[in-house]
Amino acid sequence: MKTIKLLIVSILLLFTTLAVAQDKATAWVTLKFDQITLEQYNDIATRMGKDNNSNVEYYCLESGVLVIKLQEIGVQEKADVKLIVARKVKSKLVTTYKVIDIHLKKNAGVTKC
């Protein structure tokens, strides 16, 4: 009987851990380009627009700065955000950029009192 209780508790802890790992987050990523053209910006903005959870928050073509907002992403680490950005930004038109800053805000989960 003790073994069954221990097994049930272990399974519940496992599911709780998995549920916490699936928390969503919002990230603001600042990118710096040596030179970015209007065509390159439009390419990035178009690809961001295809996904409801990502968009270009700010851009300045003269300085080469671009800020991207990613919402409801299932990651908790900045390294994972970099990978998402690399998939979304890199294309035939955009090959080189530098990540200046990543601000990652973990969304508060729904709690019941």
MOPAC internal coordinates of N, CA, C and O (Angstrom, degrees):
PM7 1SCF
backbone

  N    0.0000 0     0.00 0     0.00 0    0    0    0
  C    1.4483 1     0.00 0     0.00 0    1    0    0
  C    1.5356 1   111.09 1     0.00 0    2    1    0
  O    1.2310 1   120.77 1   140.56 1    3    2    1
  N    1.3557 1   116.13 1   -39.44 1    3    2    1
  C    1.4573 1   119.88 1   178.38 1    5    3    2
  C    1.5200 1   111.36 1   -62.40 1    6    5    3
  O    1.2310 1   120.91 1   142.44 1    7    6    5
  N    1.3227 1   115.86 1   -37.56 1    7    6    5
  C    1.4618 1   120.99 1  -179.32 1    9    7    6
  C    1.5207 1   110.75 1   -64.32 1   10    9    7
  O    1.2310 1   120.08 1   139.43 1   11   10    9
  N    1.3152 1   117.45 1   -40.57 1   11   10    9
  C    1.4705 1   121.26 1  -179.98 1   13   11   10
  C    1.5280 1   110.02 1   -66.15 1   14   13   11
  O    1.2310 1   120.07 1   137.55 1   15   14   13
  N    1.3165 1   117.47 1   -42.45 1   15   14   13
  C    1.4701 1   120.68 1   178.57 1   17   15   14
  C    1.5308 1   110.49 1   -63.04 1   18   17   15
  O    1.2310 1   121.36 1   136.52 1   19   18   17
  N    1.3155 1   115.00 1   -43.48 1   19   18   17
  C    1.4633 1   119.61 1   178.67 1   21   19   18
  C    1.5230 1   111.37 1   -62.38 1   22   21   19
  O    1.2310 1   120.56 1   140.31 1   23   22   21
  N    1.3220 1   116.53 1   -39.69 1   23   22   21
  C    1.4626 1   121.32 1   178.18 1   25   23   22
  C    1.5256 1   110.83 1   -64.70 1   26   25   23
  O    1.2310 1   120.40 1   136.41 1   27   26   25
  N    1.3092 1   116.83 1   -43.59 1   27   26   25
  C    1.4704 1   121.04 1   179.88 1   29   27   26
  C    1.5256 1   110.48 1   -63.86 1   30   29   27
  O    1.2310 1   120.12 1   136.15 1   31   30   29
  N    1.3280 1   117.38 1   -43.85 1   31   30   29
  C    1.4637 1   120.81 1   178.29 1   33   31   30
  C    1.5257 1   110.35 1   -62.80 1   34   33   31
  O    1.2310 1   120.01 1   138.12 1   35   34   33
  N    1.3101 1   117.58 1   -41.88 1   35   34   33
  C    1.4699 1   121.41 1   178.77 1   37   35   34
  C    1.5177 1   111.71 1   -61.73 1   38   37   35
  O    1.2310 1   120.43 1   137.65 1   39   38   37
  N    1.3164 1   116.77 1   -42.35 1   39   38   37
  C    1.4653 1   121.02 1   179.35 1   41   39   38
  C    1.5270 1   110.27 1   -65.45 1   42   41   39
  O    1.2310 1   120.22 1   137.24 1   43   42   41
  N    1.3236 1   117.18 1   -42.76 1   43   42   41
  C    1.4703 1   120.27 1   178.63 1   45   43   42
  C    1.5261 1   111.15 1   -63.18 1   46   45   43
  O    1.2310 1   120.16 1   138.71 1   47   46   45
  N    1.3145 1   117.29 1   -41.29 1   47   46   45
  C    1.4690 1   120.07 1   177.01 1   49   47   46
  C    1.5222 1   111.52 1   -63.52 1   50   49   47
  O    1.2310 1   120.17 1   141.46 1   51   50   49
  N    1.3144 1   117.28 1   -38.54 1   51   50   49
  C    1.4548 1   121.50 1   178.10 1   53   51   50
  C    1.5224 1   110.68 1   -62.12 1   54   53   51
  O    1.2310 1   120.22 1   133.57 1   55   54   53
  N    1.3341 1   117.19 1   -46.43 1   55   54   53
  C    1.4642 1   120.23 1   179.60 1   57   55   54
  C    1.5186 1   111.49 1   -66.19 1   58   57   55
  O    1.2310 1   119.84 1   143.93 1   59   58   57
  N    1.3170 1   117.90 1   -36.07 1   59   58   57
  C    1.4594 1   120.80 1   176.96 1   61   59   58
  C    1.5164 1   110.30 1   -64.04 1   62   61   59
  O    1.2310 1   119.78 1   136.99 1   63   62   61
  N    1.3126 1   118.02 1   -43.01 1   63   62   61
  C    1.4586 1   122.42 1   178.11 1   65   63   62
  C    1.5197 1   110.88 1   -62.61 1   66   65   63
  O    1.2310 1   119.96 1   137.38 1   67   66   65
  N    1.3155 1   117.69 1   -42.62 1   67   66   65
  C    1.4607 1   120.98 1   178.64 1   69   67   66
  C    1.5136 1   110.90 1   -65.33 1   70   69   67
  O    1.2310 1   119.74 1   141.60 1   71   70   69
  N    1.3175 1   118.09 1   -38.40 1   71   70   69
  C    1.4613 1   121.24 1   179.55 1   73   71   70
  C    1.5223 1   110.70 1   -65.17 1   74   73   71
  O    1.2310 1   119.79 1   139.91 1   75   74   73
  N    1.3238 1   118.01 1   -40.09 1   75   74   73
  C    1.4527 1   121.54 1   178.37 1   77   75   74
  C    1.5180 1   110.17 1   -66.65 1   78   77   75
  O    1.2310 1   119.73 1   141.72 1   79   78   77
  N    1.3132 1   118.13 1   -38.28 1   79   78   77
  C    1.4623 1   121.96 1  -178.97 1   81   79   78
  C    1.5169 1   112.11 1   -65.81 1   82   81   79
  O    1.2310 1   119.86 1   160.29 1   83   82   81
  N    1.3224 1   117.88 1   -19.71 1   83   82   81
  C    1.4518 1   121.53 1  -178.17 1   85   83   82
  C    1.5327 1   112.82 1   -92.48 1   86   85   83
  O    1.2310 1   119.66 1  -172.49 1   87   86   85
  N    1.3400 1   118.26 1     7.51 1   87   86   85
  C    1.4538 1   120.51 1   177.50 1   89   87   86
  C    1.5224 1   109.69 1   -57.18 1   90   89   87
  O    1.2310 1   121.31 1   -32.75 1   91   90   89
  N    1.2977 1   115.11 1   147.25 1   91   90   89
  C    1.4564 1   120.92 1  -179.01 1   93   91   90
  C    1.5199 1   109.79 1   -95.58 1   94   93   91
  O    1.2310 1   120.92 1   -21.12 1   95   94   93
  N    1.3166 1   115.84 1   158.88 1   95   94   93
  C    1.4560 1   121.56 1  -179.97 1   97   95   94
  C    1.5255 1   109.81 1  -140.70 1   98   97   95
  O    1.2310 1   121.30 1   -15.71 1   99   98   97
  N    1.3208 1   115.12 1   164.29 1   99   98   97
  C    1.4622 1   122.69 1   173.92 1  101   99   98
  C    1.5195 1   107.11 1  -119.86 1  102  101   99
  O    1.2310 1   120.61 1   -41.75 1  103  102  101
  N    1.3278 1   116.44 1   138.25 1  103  102  101
  C    1.4604 1   120.62 1  -179.37 1  105  103  102
  C    1.5207 1   110.36 1  -131.37 1  106  105  103
  O    1.2310 1   121.33 1   -40.39 1  107  106  105
  N    1.3212 1   115.06 1   139.61 1  107  106  105
  C    1.4599 1   121.98 1   170.76 1  109  107  106
  C    1.5160 1   105.96 1  -112.74 1  110  109  107
  O    1.2310 1   120.73 1   -56.26 1  111  110  109
  N    1.3224 1   116.20 1   123.74 1  111  110  109
  C    1.4579 1   121.32 1  -175.26 1  113  111  110
  C    1.5254 1   108.87 1  -119.21 1  114  113  111
  O    1.2310 1   120.78 1   -56.12 1  115  114  113
  N    1.3188 1   116.11 1   123.88 1  115  114  113
  C    1.4636 1   121.43 1   178.54 1  117  115  114
  C    1.5200 1   108.40 1   -99.60 1  118  117  115
  O    1.2310 1   121.34 1   -56.00 1  119  118  117
  N    1.3285 1   115.05 1   124.00 1  119  118  117
  C    1.4592 1   121.92 1  -179.31 1  121  119  118
  C    1.5180 1   109.71 1  -114.61 1  122  121  119
  O    1.2310 1   121.04 1   -32.85 1  123  122  121
  N    1.3262 1   115.62 1   147.15 1  123  122  121
  C    1.4655 1   121.68 1   176.51 1  125  123  122
  C    1.5163 1   108.78 1  -124.12 1  126  125  123
  O    1.2310 1   121.23 1   -53.78 1  127  126  125
  N    1.3217 1   115.26 1   126.22 1  127  126  125
  C    1.4596 1   123.02 1   177.83 1  129  127  126
  C    1.5200 1   108.25 1  -109.65 1  130  129  127
  O    1.2310 1   120.66 1   -37.37 1  131  130  129
  N    1.3391 1   116.34 1   142.63 1  131  130  129
  C    1.4686 1   118.62 1   175.33 1  133  131  130
  C    1.5175 1   109.69 1   -62.18 1  134  133  131
  O    1.2310 1   121.14 1   132.88 1  135  134  133
  N    1.3013 1   115.43 1   -47.12 1  135  134  133
  C    1.4618 1   122.15 1   175.16 1  137  135  134
  C    1.5234 1   107.23 1  -145.83 1  138  137  135
  O    1.2310 1   120.70 1   -49.96 1  139  138  137
  N    1.2997 1   116.26 1   130.04 1  139  138  137
  C    1.4558 1   119.62 1   176.77 1  141  139  138
  C    1.5233 1   107.91 1  -129.49 1  142  141  139
  O    1.2310 1   121.50 1   -49.78 1  143  142  141
  N    1.2927 1   114.73 1   130.22 1  143  142  141
  C    1.4579 1   120.20 1  -179.12 1  145  143  142
  C    1.5227 1   109.32 1   -95.55 1  146  145  143
  O    1.2310 1   121.03 1   -12.36 1  147  146  145
  N    1.3035 1   115.64 1   167.64 1  147  146  145
  C    1.4609 1   120.84 1   176.92 1  149  147  146
  C    1.5228 1   110.32 1   -62.61 1  150  149  147
  O    1.2310 1   120.15 1   143.97 1  151  150  149
  N    1.3121 1   117.32 1   -36.03 1  151  150  149
  C    1.4683 1   121.34 1   178.33 1  153  151  150
  C    1.5301 1   110.85 1   -63.66 1  154  153  151
  O    1.2310 1   120.69 1   137.25 1  155  154  153
  N    1.3310 1   116.28 1   -42.75 1  155  154  153
  C    1.4660 1   119.88 1   178.24 1  157  155  154
  C    1.5270 1   110.96 1   -65.69 1  158  157  155
  O    1.2310 1   120.54 1   136.78 1  159  158  157
  N    1.3345 1   116.57 1   -43.22 1  159  158  157
  C    1.4645 1   120.01 1   177.84 1  161  159  158
  C    1.5241 1   110.54 1   -59.82 1  162  161  159
  O    1.2310 1   120.44 1   133.70 1  163  162  161
  N    1.3326 1   116.76 1   -46.30 1  163  162  161
  C    1.4689 1   120.36 1   179.55 1  165  163  162
  C    1.5229 1   111.81 1   -60.85 1  166  165  163
  O    1.2310 1   120.56 1   143.59 1  167  166  165
  N    1.3253 1   116.53 1   -36.41 1  167  166  165
  C    1.4643 1   121.02 1   177.59 1  169  167  166
  C    1.5330 1   110.29 1   -63.02 1  170  169  167
  O    1.2310 1   120.59 1   133.28 1  171  170  169
  N    1.3236 1   116.48 1   -46.72 1  171  170  169
  C    1.4702 1   120.60 1   179.15 1  173  171  170
  C    1.5271 1   110.53 1   -64.65 1  174  173  171
  O    1.2310 1   120.30 1   132.26 1  175  174  173
  N    1.3230 1   117.03 1   -47.74 1  175  174  173
  C    1.4602 1   121.07 1  -177.56 1  177  175  174
  C    1.5296 1   111.68 1   -62.11 1  178  177  175
  O    1.2310 1   120.30 1   143.29 1  179  178  177
  N    1.3211 1   117.03 1   -36.71 1  179  178  177
  C    1.4675 1   120.86 1   178.17 1  181  179  178
  C    1.5192 1   110.73 1   -65.54 1  182  181  179
  O    1.2310 1   120.49 1   135.90 1  183  182  181
  N    1.3232 1   116.67 1   -44.10 1  183  182  181
  C    1.4675 1   119.51 1   178.88 1  185  183  182
  C    1.5238 1   111.70 1   -67.41 1  186  185  183
  O    1.2310 1   120.23 1   144.12 1  187  186  185
  N    1.3272 1   117.17 1   -35.88 1  187  186  185
  C    1.4720 1   120.47 1   176.55 1  189  187  186
  C    1.5269 1   110.56 1   -66.53 1  190  189  187
  O    1.2310 1   120.64 1   143.45 1  191  190  189
  N    1.3145 1   116.39 1   -36.55 1  191  190  189
  C    1.4606 1   121.17 1  -178.25 1  193  191  190
  C    1.5194 1   114.00 1   -68.55 1  194  193  191
  O    1.2310 1   120.37 1   160.34 1  195  194  193
  N    1.3279 1   116.90 1   -19.66 1  195  194  193
  C    1.4619 1   120.08 1   179.00 1  197  195  194
  C    1.5180 1   111.83 1   -71.79 1  198  197  195
  O    1.2310 1   120.58 1   158.70 1  199  198  197
  N    1.3144 1   116.49 1   -21.30 1  199  198  197
  C    1.4589 1   122.57 1  -178.88 1  201  199  198
  C    1.5293 1   108.27 1  -108.54 1  202  201  199
  O    1.2310 1   120.25 1   -54.84 1  203  202  201
  N    1.3178 1   117.13 1   125.16 1  203  202  201
  C    1.4642 1   120.56 1  -178.64 1  205  203  202
  C    1.5235 1   112.88 1   -66.43 1  206  205  203
  O    1.2310 1   120.01 1   163.09 1  207  206  205
  N    1.3102 1   117.59 1   -16.91 1  207  206  205
  C    1.4548 1   120.59 1  -175.58 1  209  207  206
  C    1.5213 1   113.97 1  -100.15 1  210  209  207
  O    1.2310 1   119.81 1  -170.62 1  211  210  209
  N    1.3108 1   117.97 1     9.38 1  211  210  209
  C    1.4636 1   119.32 1   178.17 1  213  211  210
  C    1.5234 1   110.09 1  -141.84 1  214  213  211
  O    1.2310 1   121.41 1   -33.89 1  215  214  213
  N    1.3239 1   114.90 1   146.11 1  215  214  213
  C    1.4525 1   119.69 1   176.95 1  217  215  214
  C    1.5313 1   110.24 1  -160.16 1  218  217  215
  O    1.2310 1   120.82 1   -15.74 1  219  218  217
  N    1.3191 1   116.04 1   164.26 1  219  218  217
  C    1.4574 1   121.86 1   175.73 1  221  219  218
  C    1.5273 1   106.55 1   -87.25 1  222  221  219
  O    1.2310 1   120.66 1   -62.66 1  223  222  221
  N    1.3203 1   116.34 1   117.34 1  223  222  221
  C    1.4631 1   122.07 1  -178.89 1  225  223  222
  C    1.5279 1   111.54 1   -82.82 1  226  225  223
  O    1.2310 1   120.57 1   143.04 1  227  226  225
  N    1.3432 1   116.51 1   -36.96 1  227  226  225
  C    1.4622 1   121.03 1  -175.21 1  229  227  226
  C    1.5175 1   108.32 1  -155.41 1  230  229  227
  O    1.2310 1   121.10 1   -34.14 1  231  230  229
  N    1.3225 1   115.50 1   145.86 1  231  230  229
  C    1.4643 1   119.33 1   172.51 1  233  231  230
  C    1.5131 1   110.20 1  -150.37 1  234  233  231
  O    1.2310 1   121.19 1   -29.15 1  235  234  233
  N    1.3214 1   115.33 1   150.85 1  235  234  233
  C    1.4579 1   122.33 1   173.31 1  237  235  234
  C    1.5234 1   106.48 1  -140.81 1  238  237  235
  O    1.2310 1   121.01 1   -72.39 1  239  238  237
  N    1.3136 1   115.68 1   107.61 1  239  238  237
  C    1.4601 1   119.88 1  -176.86 1  241  239  238
  C    1.5241 1   111.67 1   -65.73 1  242  241  239
  O    1.2310 1   120.15 1   144.59 1  243  242  241
  N    1.3439 1   117.32 1   -35.41 1  243  242  241
  C    1.4623 1   120.27 1  -178.12 1  245  243  242
  C    1.5163 1   112.33 1   -63.77 1  246  245  243
  O    1.2310 1   120.38 1   139.28 1  247  246  245
  N    1.3461 1   116.89 1   -40.72 1  247  246  245
  C    1.4694 1   119.64 1  -179.21 1  249  247  246
  C    1.5255 1   112.32 1   -91.90 1  250  249  247
  O    1.2310 1   120.25 1   166.62 1  251  250  249
  N    1.3357 1   117.12 1   -13.38 1  251  250  249
  C    1.4564 1   120.74 1   179.78 1  253  251  250
  C    1.5180 1   113.84 1    78.06 1  254  253  251
  O    1.2310 1   120.34 1  -156.05 1  255  254  253
  N    1.3395 1   116.95 1    23.95 1  255  254  253
  C    1.4648 1   121.48 1  -177.88 1  257  255  254
  C    1.5234 1   109.86 1  -102.86 1  258  257  255
  O    1.2310 1   121.70 1   -42.07 1  259  258  257
  N    1.3285 1   114.35 1   137.93 1  259  258  257
  C    1.4635 1   121.67 1  -179.56 1  261  259  258
  C    1.5256 1   107.22 1  -139.33 1  262  261  259
  O    1.2310 1   120.05 1   -49.03 1  263  262  261
  N    1.3303 1   117.51 1   130.97 1  263  262  261
  C    1.4653 1   121.81 1   176.32 1  265  263  262
  C    1.5221 1   107.79 1  -115.10 1  266  265  263
  O    1.2310 1   121.64 1   -54.44 1  267  266  265
  N    1.3265 1   114.46 1   125.56 1  267  266  265
  C    1.4646 1   121.59 1  -178.58 1  269  267  266
  C    1.5178 1   108.41 1  -112.89 1  270  269  267
  O    1.2310 1   121.03 1   -41.47 1  271  270  269
  N    1.3324 1   115.63 1   138.53 1  271  270  269
  C    1.4646 1   120.58 1   175.66 1  273  271  270
  C    1.5222 1   108.56 1  -111.18 1  274  273  271
  O    1.2310 1   121.07 1   -53.96 1  275  274  273
  N    1.3249 1   115.56 1   126.04 1  275  274  273
  C    1.4652 1   122.50 1   176.54 1  277  275  274
  C    1.5255 1   107.24 1  -114.07 1  278  277  275
  O    1.2310 1   120.35 1   -56.98 1  279  278  277
  N    1.3294 1   116.94 1   123.02 1  279  278  277
  C    1.4586 1   121.45 1  -177.87 1  281  279  278
  C    1.5184 1   110.95 1  -112.97 1  282  281  279
  O    1.2310 1   121.69 1   -28.23 1  283  282  281
  N    1.3236 1   114.37 1   151.77 1  283  282  281
  C    1.4618 1   121.45 1   175.37 1  285  283  282
  C    1.5276 1   112.12 1    53.62 1  286  285  283
  O    1.2310 1   121.03 1  -136.18 1  287  286  285
  N    1.3247 1   115.63 1    43.82 1  287  286  285
  C    1.4663 1   119.40 1   177.15 1  289  287  286
  C    1.5303 1   108.55 1   -93.10 1  290  289  287
  O    1.2310 1   120.68 1   -36.80 1  291  290  289
  N    1.2943 1   116.30 1   143.20 1  291  290  289
  C    1.4564 1   121.74 1  -175.71 1  293  291  290
  C    1.5104 1   113.38 1   -90.88 1  294  293  291
  O    1.2310 1   119.88 1  -136.55 1  295  294  293
  N    1.3148 1   117.83 1    43.45 1  295  294  293
  C    1.4587 1   121.54 1   178.53 1  297  295  294
  C    1.5202 1   109.11 1  -128.95 1  298  297  295
  O    1.2310 1   121.07 1   -21.39 1  299  298  297
  N    1.3094 1   115.56 1   158.61 1  299  298  297
  C    1.4621 1   120.86 1  -179.41 1  301  299  298
  C    1.5254 1   112.62 1  -126.03 1  302  301  299
  O    1.2310 1   120.05 1   179.48 1  303  302  301
  N    1.3216 1   117.52 1    -0.52 1  303  302  301
  C    1.4632 1   121.58 1  -176.49 1  305  303  302
  C    1.5248 1   110.55 1  -119.43 1  306  305  303
  O    1.2310 1   120.98 1   -34.78 1  307  306  305
  N    1.3197 1   115.74 1   145.22 1  307  306  305
  C    1.4646 1   120.86 1  -179.70 1  309  307  306
  C    1.5272 1   112.18 1   -64.02 1  310  309  307
  O    1.2310 1   120.10 1   147.01 1  311  310  309
  N    1.3147 1   117.41 1   -32.99 1  311  310  309
  C    1.4678 1   120.83 1   178.71 1  313  311  310
  C    1.5289 1   110.68 1   -62.30 1  314  313  311
  O    1.2310 1   120.48 1   142.54 1  315  314  313
  N    1.3242 1   116.70 1   -37.46 1  315  314  313
  C    1.4643 1   120.18 1   177.52 1  317  315  314
  C    1.5230 1   111.26 1   -68.12 1  318  317  315
  O    1.2310 1   120.68 1   144.22 1  319  318  317
  N    1.3268 1   116.31 1   -35.78 1  319  318  317
  C    1.4699 1   120.48 1   176.99 1  321  319  318
  C    1.5256 1   109.85 1   -63.61 1  322  321  319
  O    1.2310 1   120.30 1   139.40 1  323  322  321
  N    1.3336 1   117.04 1   -40.60 1  323  322  321
  C    1.4765 1   120.72 1   178.24 1  325  323  322
  C    1.5287 1   111.24 1   -58.74 1  326  325  323
  O    1.2310 1   120.62 1   139.86 1  327  326  325
  N    1.3237 1   116.41 1   -40.14 1  327  326  325
  C    1.4650 1   119.87 1   178.67 1  329  327  326
  C    1.5283 1   111.54 1   -65.34 1  330  329  327
  O    1.2310 1   120.40 1   138.46 1  331  330  329
  N    1.3162 1   116.84 1   -41.54 1  331  330  329
  C    1.4670 1   120.51 1   178.11 1  333  331  330
  C    1.5178 1   110.09 1   -62.01 1  334  333  331
  O    1.2310 1   120.66 1   134.90 1  335  334  333
  N    1.3272 1   116.35 1   -45.10 1  335  334  333
  C    1.4688 1   120.79 1  -179.89 1  337  335  334
  C    1.5205 1   110.41 1   -62.84 1  338  337  335
  O    1.2310 1   120.10 1   138.21 1  339  338  337
  N    1.3177 1   117.41 1   -41.79 1  339  338  337
  C    1.4684 1   120.59 1   179.50 1  341  339  338
  C    1.5224 1   110.74 1   -59.38 1  342  341  339
  O    1.2310 1   120.16 1   138.14 1  343  342  341
  N    1.3236 1   117.30 1   -41.86 1  343  342  341
  C    1.4748 1   120.64 1   178.40 1  345  343  342
  C    1.5173 1   111.62 1   -65.59 1  346  345  343
  O    1.2310 1   120.31 1   142.65 1  347  346  345
  N    1.3253 1   117.01 1   -37.35 1  347  346  345
  C    1.4597 1   120.57 1  -175.67 1  349  347  346
  C    1.5267 1   113.45 1   -81.42 1  350  349  347
  O    1.2310 1   120.07 1   148.76 1  351  350  349
  N    1.3286 1   117.48 1   -31.24 1  351  350  349
  C    1.4650 1   120.63 1  -171.87 1  353  351  350
  C    1.5251 1   112.86 1   -93.81 1  354  353  351
  O    1.2310 1   120.37 1   135.71 1  355  354  353
  N    1.3228 1   116.91 1   -44.29 1  355  354  353
  C    1.4676 1   119.02 1  -174.33 1  357  355  354
  C    1.5244 1   111.42 1   -67.30 1  358  357  355
  O    1.2310 1   121.71 1   -43.15 1  359  358  357
  N    1.3160 1   114.32 1   136.85 1  359  358  357
  C    1.4638 1   121.71 1   177.79 1  361  359  358
  C    1.5237 1   107.82 1  -157.95 1  362  361  359
  O    1.2310 1   120.95 1     9.47 1  363  362  361
  N    1.3215 1   115.80 1  -170.53 1  363  362  361
  C    1.4676 1   119.45 1   177.08 1  365  363  362
  C    1.5258 1   110.40 1   -65.10 1  366  365  363
  O    1.2310 1   120.48 1   147.45 1  367  366  365
  N    1.3325 1   116.68 1   -32.55 1  367  366  365
  C    1.4630 1   120.45 1  -178.43 1  369  367  366
  C    1.5238 1   112.64 1   -84.59 1  370  369  367
  O    1.2310 1   120.29 1   148.13 1  371  370  369
  N    1.3211 1   117.04 1   -31.87 1  371  370  369
  C    1.4659 1   121.28 1  -176.10 1  373  371  370
  C    1.5240 1   108.39 1  -118.00 1  374  373  371
  O    1.2310 1   120.97 1   -67.51 1  375  374  373
  N    1.3216 1   115.76 1   112.49 1  375  374  373
  C    1.4696 1   118.87 1  -178.01 1  377  375  374
  C    1.5199 1   112.98 1  -118.59 1  378  377  375
  O    1.2310 1   119.74 1   147.91 1  379  378  377
  N    1.3210 1   118.11 1   -32.09 1  379  378  377
  C    1.4638 1   119.58 1  -177.19 1  381  379  378
  C    1.5223 1   111.42 1  -125.68 1  382  381  379
  O    1.2310 1   121.54 1   -42.73 1  383  382  381
  N    1.3130 1   114.65 1   137.27 1  383  382  381
  C    1.4613 1   123.05 1   175.98 1  385  383  382
  C    1.5198 1   106.87 1  -162.79 1  386  385  383
  O    1.2310 1   120.78 1   -11.62 1  387  386  385
  N    1.3223 1   116.12 1   168.38 1  387  386  385
  C    1.4579 1   120.89 1   177.97 1  389  387  386
  C    1.5290 1   108.40 1  -127.03 1  390  389  387
  O    1.2310 1   120.62 1   -45.56 1  391  390  389
  N    1.3174 1   116.42 1   134.44 1  391  390  389
  C    1.4593 1   120.88 1   175.90 1  393  391  390
  C    1.5295 1   107.19 1   -81.46 1  394  393  391
  O    1.2310 1   120.87 1   -62.99 1  395  394  393
  N    1.3223 1   115.95 1   117.01 1  395  394  393
  C    1.4584 1   121.84 1  -178.83 1  397  395  394
  C    1.5275 1   111.24 1   -86.81 1  398  397  395
  O    1.2310 1   120.73 1   135.74 1  399  398  397
  N    1.3279 1   116.20 1   -44.26 1  399  398  397
  C    1.4612 1   120.21 1  -176.05 1  401  399  398
  C    1.5219 1   110.29 1  -154.26 1  402  401  399
  O    1.2310 1   121.22 1   -33.07 1  403  402  401
  N    1.3236 1   115.27 1   146.93 1  403  402  401
  C    1.4611 1   121.73 1   172.30 1  405  403  402
  C    1.5171 1   107.07 1  -129.55 1  406  405  403
  O    1.2310 1   120.88 1   -60.69 1  407  406  405
  N    1.3092 1   115.92 1   119.31 1  407  406  405
  C    1.4662 1   120.96 1   174.44 1  409  407  406
  C    1.5180 1   106.64 1  -106.40 1  410  409  407
  O    1.2310 1   120.38 1   -65.68 1  411  410  409
  N    1.3089 1   116.89 1   114.32 1  411  410  409
  C    1.4572 1   122.69 1  -175.47 1  413  411  410
  C    1.5191 1   109.16 1  -111.95 1  414  413  411
  O    1.2310 1   120.88 1   -59.91 1  415  414  413
  N    1.3307 1   115.92 1   120.09 1  415  414  413
  C    1.4651 1   121.22 1  -179.92 1  417  415  414
  C    1.5181 1   108.26 1  -115.94 1  418  417  415
  O    1.2310 1   121.20 1   -62.31 1  419  418  417
  N    1.3023 1   115.31 1   117.69 1  419  418  417
  C    1.4656 1   119.70 1   178.59 1  421  419  418
  C    1.5188 1   108.27 1   -77.87 1  422  421  419
  O    1.2310 1   121.10 1   -53.49 1  423  422  421
  N    1.3350 1   115.50 1   126.51 1  423  422  421
  C    1.4583 1   120.54 1  -179.64 1  425  423  422
  C    1.5145 1   109.89 1   -72.01 1  426  425  423
  O    1.2310 1   120.78 1   -41.09 1  427  426  425
  N    1.3100 1   116.11 1   138.91 1  427  426  425
  C    1.4653 1   120.54 1   179.51 1  429  427  426
  C    1.5211 1   109.40 1   -70.54 1  430  429  427
  O    1.2310 1   120.87 1   -47.15 1  431  430  429
  N    1.2941 1   115.95 1   132.85 1  431  430  429
  C    1.4646 1   120.61 1   178.31 1  433  431  430
  C    1.5125 1   111.16 1   -75.57 1  434  433  431
  O    1.2310 1   121.15 1   -15.82 1  435  434  433
  N    1.2989 1   115.41 1   164.18 1  435  434  433
  C    1.4587 1   120.86 1   177.56 1  437  435  434
  C    1.5241 1   108.38 1   -76.80 1  438  437  435
  O    1.2310 1   120.87 1   -52.98 1  439  438  437
  N    1.3053 1   115.94 1   127.02 1  439  438  437
  C    1.4576 1   119.66 1   179.24 1  441  439  438
  C    1.5196 1   109.38 1  -118.73 1  442  441  439
  O    1.2310 1   121.40 1   -30.33 1  443  442  441
  N    1.3049 1   114.94 1   149.67 1  443  442  441
  C    1.4675 1   120.85 1   177.57 1  445  443  442
  C    1.5148 1   107.91 1  -114.66 1  446  445  443
  O    1.2310 1   120.86 1   -49.62 1  447  446  445
  N    1.2990 1   115.97 1   130.38 1  447  446  445
  C    1.4708 1   119.90 1   179.02 1  449  447  446
  C    1.5052 1   110.24 1   -99.79 1  450  449  447
  O    1.2310 1   120.10 1   180.00 1  451  450  449

